[in-house]
């Protein structure tokens, strides 16, 4: 439907452009649809009177007529090209939105394919206890330092593009990004928490990757690193600052040999 409307608009604009001014040397003009030079006469179709008329060639200013007409035609061509480009952009944006599943989560662009990355299970690890972290739920306060970890030294999701692209559909308005995880024995640290005992102030620390963010739709973003990644382990994360709520979708970047 959008393309039909654009085509009709372009046709209407071009139809209006068919009428132009045939200038006379005294500065006046006739609004015409077309004209023909026949010897020392100029025959033209008058838009005002809807009929063909003739005047002496010596009375006309064809140089000014053609210069203005060409400028007007160029303006119309430019406007039509802008309308077509805008329609193309809107169509591509719509196709991009419709490509992404409606379910919240992270989707990796692997060439022409779109692959779902499973949400990882996170654990809170402190010198006092180790427990599974419930996603986006209030967590028990463990004063001091706590690490939020992924089990295993390596992710099962491997990318070979140094600047991988992801789509992220959020469940709610949260902070999000890409982080480089810290390797540990049999695990990877995604975030570190520091909770102050008396004030209960909550501080998160992670190794953020600089990224570009493109909002595709409400709650839907496309993200990718601003520069090439170093080989290693990473995660796309979503979290509520100062609340201890975090979700992660892990991946590893390993260059092709």
N, C-alpha and C positions, 0 to 999 in steps of 0.2 A: 504493500500500500504506500509506504514512504517513497519508494522509487517512482511510482505512478504519479504521486503529487509533485515530486521534483521535476519529472518530465513535462507535466502540464505547466508548471511554473516557468521552466526554460522556454517552452513553446510560446507562452504568453509574452515573455520578455522579448523573444526574437520577433514576434509579430509586431510588437510596438516599435521595434528597431527598423521595421520595413519602411516606415514613414520618415522622411528627412526634409531638410530645408534646401530648396533651390534658390541660391542667393542671386540678387541682381546687383549691378554695379553701384546703384544708389543706396545700398544698404538694406533695402527691403527684401522680402523673400516670399516664395510660395511653398506651402507644405505639400510635398509630392510623394507618390509611391515609387515612381521611376521616371527617367527621362531618356531621350534619345537625341543625338545631334545629327541632323540631316542637312548637310551643306551649311548654309548661313542661318538655319533655323534650329530651334530647340523645341522638341515636342515632349510634353510632360503630362502625367496624369495628376490632376488636381484632387487632393484629398478633400478639400473644402467643398468643391463643386461636383465631385464624383464624375469627372469627364476629362477627356483629352483636350489639351490646348497647345497653342504654339506661340512662341515669341522670338524675336530676332536674337541670334547668337551674340551679337555685339552688346546686348543689354545685360547679359548674364555674367556672373562671376563664378565660373566653373572651378577655378583653382580653390577658392574658399569653400565652395560646396563640397568638393571631393575631400579636402583636408578635414573638414568637420565631420563628414560622413564616415571617413575611415577611423577617426578618433572615437566616434560613437560606436562603430562596429567593434572596435578593439575593446571598448569598455563593456559591451554586451558579452563578448567572448570571455572576458575575464570574469564577469559576474556569473556566467553559466558554468565556468570551470570551478569557481569557488563553491557554487551550489552542489555540483557533482562531487567535489572533494569532501564537503561536509556530509553529504549523504553516504559516501564510502566510509568515512570515519565512524559515523553513527552505526552503520551496518556492521562494521568490524567490531565495534564495542559491544553491540548486541550479541553477536556471534560468540565473542569472548565470554560474556556473562553466562550465556546459555550452555557453554561448554563445561562449566564447573558444576559438579553435583551440589544439590541443595543442602546436603549434610555438612555440619561443621567439621572442620579438620584441615589437614594440609595435603596438597596435591602437587606432585613433582612433575615438571615438564621435561619429559625424556624424548627429545627430538620432536616428532609429531604426535607422540603418545602422551597421555595424561595418566599418571600412576598415583594411586592412593598410598600415602605413607601411614602405617598404623601408629596409633598413639602409644608411646612408650610407658612402661610402668616405672615410676620413680620411687626411691627410698630415701628416708631421712636417716642420716648417720651422724651420731655424736659419740662422745666418749662415754655416754651413759646408756644409750639404747639405740636400736636399729628397728625401724618400722616402715611399712608401706605407706606412702604418702597418698592420701585420698585427694583426688583431683578436684580443684576448686571448692574445697570444703575447709572450714576452719580447722587448723591443726593445733594439737596440744603444744603449749609453749614450753620449749626446752631452752632454758636460759644458757647463754654462752654461745659457742660456735657450733653450727650444724651444717653438714654438707648434704646437698640434694644430689643423689647419684643414680646412674643407670647401671644395671648389672652388665658384666661382660666388658672386655677390653675393646671390642670392635662392633660397629653397627652392622646389621644385616642389609641395610640400605646403602648401596654404593653408587656414587656418581663419578663420572670421568670428566665432566665439564668444570673448568676452574671457576666459572661463574654460573652456577646452577640457578634455575628459576623455579619459584614455588608460588602457588596460589594458596591463600590462607582465608578460610571462611570462619569468622569469629562467632562465638555463641553470644557474646556481649562485648561491650566496649572495654577492652583490656590493652595493656602494653604487650608488644610482641616484637620479635626480631630473630636474628640468627646469632648463636653463640658458639665459640669454640670450647669443647669440653676438655677438662684436665684429666689426663690418664692417671689411674691409680692401679694398684694391684687388683685385678679381676673386676674393675669398675671404671666409670668415667664420671667426673664431677661436673654437673650442669650449673649449679648455683651454690653459693655459700651464704648462710644466714648468720647474722650476729644479733642476738636478742639481749638487750640490757635488762638485768634483773629488776631494778627498782622502777625505772621509768617505763619499762616494757617497750622501749623503742625498738623497731624492727628494721634491720638493714640487709639489703641483698647485694651480692657482688657476683659478677659474672664477666667473662671475657667476650664483650660484644664485637660482632663483625659489622663494619660499616655497610649499610645496605641502601638501595633505592626502594621506595615504596610508591606503588601506583594504586590508587583506589579505583576498582573496577565497578563496584556497586556498594550498596549499604552493607557494611560488615564483610565485604569481600575485597581482598588486597592481593596484588602481585608483588613479590619481593625478590630481590636478587642482589648479590654483593656488588659493591661499587668497584672493586678490584679483584684480581684473581685470588682464590683461596690458596693457602699453603696446604700440602697434603696432611691429612689428619682427620680427627673425629669432631663432628659438629652436631648441633641440634637447632631446630626451629622451636622457639618457645613462646608461650603466651602466659602472662602472669599479672596479678594484681599487686602493684607496688606497696610494700609495707604490710601485706596481709598473709604472706606465706602460701598463697595459692599459685600453683604453677602447673602447666601442661607442657609436654615436650614430644617432639617427633624427631628422632635421631637419624643421622646419615653420616657417611664417611666420604671424603673426597680422596680418590686415588687416581692419579694421572694414568692415561693409557700408555703402555710401553711400546 
